[in-house]
Amino acid sequence: MRMSAEERRESVVRAAMVEFARGGYRGTSTEAIARRVGVSQPYLFRLFPNKQAIFEAAAEHCMEETWRVFDRASEGLSGDAACDAMGEAYLGLVEDREQVMMQMQIYVSVFAAESAGDGDIGETARAGWSRLFARIEERIGDRATATEFMAHGMLINTLVALGYPFEHGLWSAFVDLSEKQKRARAEEG
């Protein structure tokens, strides 16, 4: 069964997320991405004009996937209930370490590219991150709470990136918070 160009493009983006999460923008070759997908490099460049376009598509996919998880978890909710639901969903999302590492690679890649005089990756990444923040803020309904939510997310990203197992004491505040949220919802329901 043959894949359409759009399906193949999507498989390239998913493979690129894995490769970039592991090796970063500079350390990932288009050859590795093509190999992971099972296509030739020339075919890869028929789908995307260059490596930067592949990275930008992978970064966009990463941000959009994060929002899809938040959106599903908090559908029909607002305020603290939405914040709690998205926070709990994020703890599930970060079990996919490559998803988190792709986020971290986006930040590092922007810095590296801009240090070398290339602002394109930064513009794309900032636009995606700004959209994600705006959606979270809209769902929660408060900028300060949305900011705190994102700050907790960065702490979670750091714990995952540094390889702290979920059993480590540094995770206990998140576990305690999750348990407190579940009790509060049970009392409301």
C-alpha positions as CSV (number, residue, x, y, z in Angstrom):
1,M,0.0,0.0,0.0
2,R,1.5,3.3,-1.1
3,M,1.4,6.4,1.1
4,S,0.3,9.7,-0.2
5,A,2.8,12.6,-0.2
6,E,1.0,14.1,2.8
7,E,1.2,10.8,4.7
8,R,4.9,10.5,3.8
9,R,5.5,14.1,4.8
10,E,3.9,13.4,8.2
11,S,6.0,10.3,8.7
12,V,9.1,12.4,7.9
13,V,8.1,15.0,10.5
14,R,7.5,12.3,13.2
15,A,10.9,10.7,12.4
16,A,12.6,14.1,12.4
17,M,11.2,14.8,15.9
18,V,12.9,11.6,17.2
19,E,16.2,12.3,15.4
20,F,16.2,16.0,16.4
21,A,15.2,15.2,20.0
22,R,18.2,12.9,20.2
23,G,20.8,14.9,18.3
24,G,19.7,18.5,18.1
25,Y,19.5,20.5,14.9
26,R,23.2,20.6,14.2
27,G,23.9,17.0,15.2
28,T,21.1,15.5,13.1
29,S,21.7,14.6,9.5
30,T,19.0,14.5,6.9
31,E,20.5,11.1,6.0
32,A,19.5,9.8,9.5
33,I,15.9,11.2,9.1
34,A,15.6,9.6,5.6
35,R,16.9,6.3,6.9
36,R,14.4,6.3,9.8
37,V,11.5,6.9,7.4
38,G,12.9,4.5,4.8
39,V,13.2,7.0,2.0
40,S,16.1,8.4,0.0
41,Q,17.6,11.8,0.8
42,P,16.5,13.1,-2.7
43,Y,12.9,12.1,-1.9
44,L,13.2,13.9,1.5
45,F,14.1,17.0,-0.4
46,R,11.1,16.7,-2.7
47,L,9.0,16.9,0.4
48,F,10.9,19.7,2.2
49,P,13.3,22.3,0.6
50,N,16.0,21.8,3.3
51,K,16.9,20.6,6.7
52,Q,15.7,23.9,8.3
53,A,12.2,23.3,6.9
54,I,12.2,19.8,8.3
55,F,13.2,21.1,11.7
56,E,10.6,23.9,11.6
57,A,7.9,21.3,10.7
58,A,9.0,19.0,13.5
59,A,9.0,22.0,16.0
60,E,5.5,23.0,14.9
61,H,4.3,19.4,15.2
62,C,5.8,19.2,18.7
63,M,4.0,22.4,19.8
64,E,0.7,21.3,18.2
65,E,0.9,17.9,19.7
66,T,1.3,19.5,23.1
67,W,-1.7,21.6,22.5
68,R,-3.8,18.7,21.3
69,V,-3.1,16.9,24.6
70,F,-4.0,20.0,26.6
71,D,-7.1,20.6,24.5
72,R,-8.5,17.1,24.9
73,A,-7.8,17.0,28.6
74,S,-9.4,20.4,29.3
75,E,-12.2,20.4,26.8
76,G,-15.2,22.2,28.3
77,L,-13.2,23.4,31.4
78,S,-11.8,26.8,32.3
79,G,-9.9,28.4,35.1
80,D,-8.3,26.1,37.7
81,A,-10.1,23.1,36.5
82,A,-8.6,23.5,33.0
83,C,-5.2,24.2,34.5
84,D,-5.4,21.1,36.7
85,A,-6.5,18.9,33.8
86,M,-3.8,20.2,31.4
87,G,-1.2,19.8,34.1
88,E,-2.2,16.2,34.7
89,A,-2.2,15.5,31.0
90,Y,1.3,17.0,30.7
91,L,2.6,14.5,33.2
92,G,1.3,11.8,30.9
93,L,2.8,13.4,27.8
94,V,6.3,13.6,29.3
95,E,6.4,9.9,29.6
96,D,7.4,10.2,25.9
97,R,10.9,11.5,26.7
98,E,11.5,12.4,23.0
99,Q,8.5,14.7,23.0
100,V,10.1,16.7,25.9
101,M,13.6,16.5,24.5
102,M,12.3,17.9,21.2
103,Q,10.9,20.9,23.1
104,M,14.3,21.4,24.7
105,Q,16.1,21.0,21.4
106,I,13.9,23.7,19.9
107,Y,15.1,26.2,22.6
108,V,18.7,25.2,22.2
109,S,18.5,25.3,18.4
110,V,17.1,28.8,18.4
111,F,19.9,30.1,20.6
112,A,22.6,28.3,18.4
113,A,21.0,29.5,15.1
114,E,20.7,33.1,16.3
115,S,24.3,33.1,17.7
116,A,25.3,32.1,14.2
117,G,23.3,35.0,12.7
118,D,20.3,33.0,11.5
119,G,17.0,34.2,13.0
120,D,14.5,32.1,10.9
121,I,14.3,29.2,13.3
122,G,13.8,31.5,16.2
123,E,10.9,33.3,14.5
124,T,9.2,30.1,13.7
125,A,9.8,28.7,17.2
126,R,8.6,31.8,18.9
127,A,5.5,32.0,16.8
128,G,4.6,28.4,17.8
129,W,5.4,28.9,21.4
130,S,3.3,32.1,21.5
131,R,0.4,30.3,20.0
132,L,0.6,27.6,22.6
133,F,0.8,30.1,25.4
134,A,-2.1,32.1,24.0
135,R,-4.3,29.0,23.8
136,I,-3.4,28.0,27.4
137,E,-4.0,31.5,28.6
138,E,-7.4,31.6,26.9
139,R,-8.4,28.2,28.3
140,I,-7.3,29.1,31.8
141,G,-8.6,32.7,31.5
142,D,-5.8,34.3,33.4
143,R,-2.3,35.3,32.3
144,A,-0.6,34.9,35.7
145,T,-2.0,31.4,36.1
146,A,-1.0,30.5,32.6
147,T,2.5,31.8,33.3
148,E,2.7,29.7,36.4
149,F,1.5,26.7,34.5
150,M,4.2,27.1,31.9
151,A,6.8,27.6,34.6
152,H,5.8,24.3,36.1
153,G,6.1,22.7,32.7
154,M,9.6,24.0,32.3
155,L,10.5,22.4,35.7
156,I,9.0,19.2,34.5
157,N,11.0,19.4,31.3
158,T,14.2,20.0,33.3
159,L,13.5,16.9,35.5
160,V,12.8,14.8,32.5
161,A,15.9,16.1,30.5
162,L,18.1,15.4,33.5
163,G,16.8,11.9,33.8
164,Y,15.2,12.1,37.2
165,P,13.0,9.0,37.6
166,F,9.4,9.7,38.6
167,E,10.1,8.0,42.0
168,H,12.7,10.7,42.9
169,G,11.7,13.1,45.6
170,L,11.9,16.1,43.2
171,W,8.7,14.8,41.6
172,S,6.8,14.6,44.9
173,A,5.3,18.1,44.6
174,F,3.8,17.2,41.3
175,V,2.5,13.9,42.6
176,D,1.1,15.6,45.7
177,L,-0.5,18.3,43.5
178,S,-2.1,15.6,41.3
179,E,-3.5,13.8,44.2
180,K,-4.9,17.0,45.7
181,Q,-6.5,17.9,42.4
182,K,-8.2,14.4,42.2
183,R,-9.6,14.7,45.7
184,A,-10.9,18.2,45.0
185,R,-12.7,17.0,41.8
186,A,-14.2,14.0,43.7
187,E,-15.5,16.3,46.4
188,E,-17.1,18.6,43.7
189,G,-18.6,15.7,41.8
